[in-house]
Amino acid sequence: MGPGSGLGQGTRPHVVVIHRWRARYAEYERYIDHREYAVSYITTEVGASSVTPLAAAVALVSATDDQRQVGERIHDLVAELGKPAAIIALKEDDLLVAARLRAEWGCSGPTEAELLVFRDKLLMAEAVAAAGVAVPAFEAVRSAEEVRAFGARYGWPVVVKPRIGSSSAGVRELGGPEECEGLDFSEPVLAQAYDGRQIYHVDGYFDGRVFGPFRASRYLNTTPLGFRFGTCLGSVEEDDPALVAAIGEFGTRALAALTDQPTVFHLEVFADRGTGECAFLEVGARVGGGEIPFVWRELHGYDLMEVGFRLGLGLGPETTTDPWGVEAEVEVGGFLLVPAPAARPCRITSVTSMVGSEPGPYAEELLAAGEILPAADAYYEHVGGRFRFRGATAAEVERAIARTVREFSVTAEALD
């Protein structure tokens, strides 16, 4: 990114990045020239280990979604580097923090109002339902009695979830009215009717009108909720053209119900693999987690994180990588996340590499024996093992994932 980008005046306009990853989910040094711009980072102790040496400054917080702490650190950075020309956050939990700070400092980029409909699951469901997009029955609930009444109307199981949350934290699937005791209503909660169809995650870019480029991927083994309770989570990109087209058409209507502005997205839908009929689950105005950013860069030649970064600057989606053509043949990608082998933080005691096995992953992210798996907030990053797969067909990728699930081993010991 060079002169004339409109980020502000002065010799080195100040850009603030709110950052929490240790791995290179986002390659910030490619997205903006750190010599032309004074790029500062607000991050955690874990995230600080991956900040580029080219950073103009690094400010630490205990949590990047703590509005007060992040706001105070920006004031500290302003004293050193000047008023921010832009404030960027790419992790879902940090989006509203950045939006409020952009309003405070007069920066361009997505506003809190534009993002709230992608964070508050009640507002989200209301918007898509009002547009005629299929969504399971839902209702704000404030007590166990209201959850029981919802289940009596719409049937069991019932899914209860925080209205604002991520990584399935706090989500409960209730099999009957007897399971409603002990629910936490300290934060706003949503009840939703259970839909037993296959869940797909759909990732890509929406320009406010056109849906894509995108890829629809089928969860394997379990769902993100199941992963939180200790089951391996796999995903494989769908290669059935008719089903992909149906999901794309549905996704277009769902995103259009929520925004007319450009956004990267991580959409989840229920889909009937035979008929292509879909229903809405939820969507975020951010790049999907897990291995999604890596698979897109490595297989599809498109950096969704770069698009999200540019949109945060108030710029267009142009990237230093090129999307595949609509009619182009592309490899099928997939990933596997293995849960932490012990309560985090823990020390890895043994681990089995799977790269080189056949069939197996083309890349893996593992800690070596003796290394510490931290209790960091990037939930899908700090796990027992992360694997990426590629192949000519979804069936080929699925076989490689299944073999890795069977043969991979990792153990750990709790820290004193």
N, C-alpha and C positions, 0 to 999 in steps of 0.2 A: 504494500500500500504506500503510495507516494504522495507528492504535493498535489494540492487541489482536491483533496478528498473531503474538504469541508468540515474537518474536525475541530477547527479553532485557529486562533491566531497565536503568534509567538514563535520562538525558535524551536521549542519542543513542546507541542501540546501534550497535556497530561491525560492518559487513558488509564482507568482503574479496572482491573480484572479481579473478580471474586472467584476464587479457585479452591477446589478441595481434593483433587485427584492426585495420587502418586504416579499412576500410569499415564501414558501420553494419549489420553482420550482426545484431547485438543492439542494441536501443534501451534501454539500461539505465535512462535517466532516466525512461522510462515505467513500468518494472517496479517501481521502488522510489523512494520520496520521499527525495531526497538532502538535504533540509533536516531531515527528521525522523530520518534515519539517517545516521551517519557512514560513508559508503561510500568505501573506499579501493581503489586499483587497483594490482595488481602486473602490470607489463607490460614490453614491450621498447621500444626507442627508436622503432621503426616504429609499434607499437601506441599509444604515448603520444600521438601526434598526434591521435587521435580520442577521447581521454578527455575527458569533460565538465568544464567549468570548475567544476561543482558538486562535484567530487570532494573529499573531506576530505583526501586525501593520495594521492600517486603515488610508487611505488617501482619502480625500474628493475632488470631482470635481463637477462642476455644471451639466456636462453631460458626460456620459461615452463614447460617440462617438466623443468627442472633442479630436482630435489627439494631439494637443499641450498640453492641460491640462494633459491628461493621461501620455504623454511622460515625462512631468516635474515631475509628482508625482512618476513615476518609478525611475527617477534619485534621488529623495529624499529618496526613499525606499532603493535603492542600497547603499547609504551612510550609512544607518543604518544596513541593513541585508545582503549586498553583492550582487554580480551580479546574476540576475535571472537565474535559471536553466530551468524555464518554465514560459510561460505567457499564461493564459487561458481566453477565453471569450466564453460564450454560447449564448448570445443574438444576434440576427441577425445583428443589427445595429453596434455592437461592433466587429464583426469578422475581418474586414479589419484593424481596429485599432490595434488589437492584432497581426495580421499577420505582419504588418509593424514593430512593436516593436520586434517581434521574430527575424526578419531579422537583426534589429539593434543590438540586444544583442546576436545573434548567438544561439537562442533556436530552438529546433526541434518543429514539428507540422505543420499544414497546412500553405502553403505560400500564399502570396497575389495573385500570378498568378493562383494558384489552386482554390482560393476562388472567384476570380473576375467573373468567368463564372457563378457562382451561385448568384452573386449580380447584375451584369449588365444585364438587361433584353434583350438588343439587342444582346450582345454576346451569351447569353443563347439561344435565339430563333434561331440565326444563326447556332449554333452548333447542335441543335436537328434537324433543317431542313436539314442541310448538311448530316446528318446520315439517312435521309429518314423517320424521325419521323413526324407524322402529327402535324401541328401547324397552327393556323389561320394566314392569311396574315398579315405582319407587316412591319414597315418601320420607320427609324429615321426621325423625322420631326422637323423643325426649325421655323415654322411660321404658322399662321392660314391659309394662302393660301395653304401650303403644306398639312395641315390636310384636307382642302376641296377637294383638288385634290385626296388625298387618299380615301376619302369617295366616290367621283365620280367613282373611279375605282372599289372599293370593296363593296360599298353599306353602308347604315346607319342602325343602330347606328355604331359609331366608338368609341373605347375605347382609351383614351389618358392617358399615365402614365409616371411618372419619370422613367428613365432607372435604377436608383438606389434608392430604397425606401423600406418601409415596412408598414404593417398594412393598406394598401390601401391609405396612405397619398398622396394627390395630384392627385389621380386617378379621371378621369371624363368620364362619358358615354354620348356621344353627339348624340342627335337624328337627327340632320340635320346640313347643312352648316351654318345656321343662329346662331347656338350655339357656333361657333368657336371663337368669339371675347372674349377677356379677358383671354385667356389661358396664362399660365406662361411658358415662354421658357428660363428662367434664368438659369435653369439646363437642361442637355440633356434629351430629351423627345422621347418616342416611341408611335407610333400609331398602333393599332391592330384592325383587323376586328372582329366584334361582333359574338360570338357563343352562341346561346340561349339554348344549351343543359345543363343538370344537371351538376353542378360542384361538384367534389369530392376532398377532401384532403386525401392524402395518406402519412402515417407516418411510419417510421421504420429505418432500417439499411441496407446499401448496402456495401458489402465487396470489391467492385471493379469488381465483376463478378456476384455474386449471390445477388438477390433482396429479402431481408427478414431477420428476421421476419418483417411483415408489416401489417397494417390494413388500409382499404379503408373506408372512412366515407363520408356520403352524407350531404351536407349543407341543413338545414331546414329554413324556413321562409324567408331567405334572403341570401346574400353573405357577405363576409367581407366588401365590399364596401357599401352595404346597412346598415350594422351595424354602419359605420362611420356617416351615415346620420340619425341615431336614431331608427333603427329597431332591434328587438331582433334577435340574431344569435344562431341558434341551429345546432347540428350535431349529427348524429347517425351512428354507424358503420354498414356497409353493411353486410348482412348475406346470400345473393344470391351467392352460390359457383361459378356458371359460370361467373357471372359478376366480382366477386373478382379475379378469375383466369385471365380474360381478362385484367383487370386493372393491375394486377401484371405483365403480359407479356409486356404490354405497358410500364409500369414503368421501367422494366429491360432495355428496349431499350433506353428510355429517359435518365436514369442515366448513362448508358454505353456511351452515346454520349458526356457526360460532364466530366467524370472522370474514371480512372482505379484505384483510391485510395479508401480506406475505408472511409465511411462518414455516419453520421446520416442524415436524410432528411425529409423535409416537402414539398411534391409535390402536385400540384393542376392540375387536368385534367378535361376536358369536357368529359362526357360519355353518350352514348345512352343506357338507361337502358334495352331496348329491344334487341338490337343487340350486345352490348358490344363494339361498335366502340368508339375509344377514340381520343382526340386531346390534345396537350400539352398546358397548361396555363403558369405555372412557377414553380420553385423549389428553395428551400433554402437548404444549407448544414448546417442545424441546426435542433434542435428539434422544433416541432410545438408549437405554443403558446396556449393561452386560458387554458383549463383544460387538454390538451393532456398529458403532463408529469404525472399528477396525475392519470388519467384513466389508463395509461399504468402500473404505479407502483401498483395501488390498485386492478385492475381487471386482468391484464395480467402478473403480477409478473416480469416485465422487466423495468429497469430504463434507458430510452433513454438518460437522462441527464448524467448519469454515463458513458455511452458509449462515448458521446461527450466530456466529461472531459478527459477521457483516450486518445482519439484520439488527443486532444489538447496537451497532454504530449508526443505525439509520440509513444504511446503504443498501444497494441491490444485492442479489444472490450470487453475482459472478464469483467464481472460485478459480484457484490455480489448478484444479483438476477438472476433467470433463466428464459429464454424464454419458452413459451408454445411450445409443440411439434407441428409439421406441421399438424398432423392428430387429434390433441387433440380438444375436445369440449371446447370452451371458451365462457364466457359470452359476451354479446353485450354491449358495452359502448356507452355513449353519453354525451354531455354537452350542456349547455345553458348559454349565456352571455346576460345580460340585460344592455342596455346603461346607462350611467350616467344620473340621473334625472335632472341635472342642469349643467350649465357650470362649469367645474372644475377650481380651487378648490371650493368645496361647503360643507356645513354642512348637514349631513343626519338628517331629522326631523322625519321620520317614516319609518319602514321597516317591512315586513311580512316574518316570517320564513316559509319555505316550507318543511323542513325535518319532516318526520312523516306523511305527507299527502299521500293519496293512490289513484291513483299512484302518485309518486313524486320522488324527488331526494334522493340519499343515502348520499349526502354531499352537503354543501353549504358554500360559503364564502361571508359574509355580514358584513357591518359596522353597528354598533348600532347607535340609535338616539343620536345625539350630536357629533359623530365622524366626522372627516374631510376626505373627498375624495380628495386626492391631485392631482395636475396637473403634475403627474410624467410621465416619458417617456415610461414606460412599459404599452403600451396603453391598451392591453386586460386584464391587471391585475386590474387596478383601474377603475372599472365600477360600475354600480348600483347593480349588483348581479351576482355571478358565481355559477353554479349548475352542479353536476355530477350525472349521471344516470347509472343504470345497469339493465339487464333483460335477459330473455332467447331468445328473438327475437328482431329484429329491430322494428317491429310493436309495441311491448310492450313498448320499450323505447320511441318511437315517441309519443305514447299516453301520457306518463308521462311528456314529454317535453311540449306538447301542453297544458296540464292542468296547468303546472307551468306558462306558458306564460299568460294564461287567469287569473290566480288567484293571482300571485305575485304582490305586490305593494311596491314601494319605492318612497319617496319624499325627497326633499332637498331644502335648501335656499342658495342663493348666499352669498359669504362672502363680507363684506364691504371692 
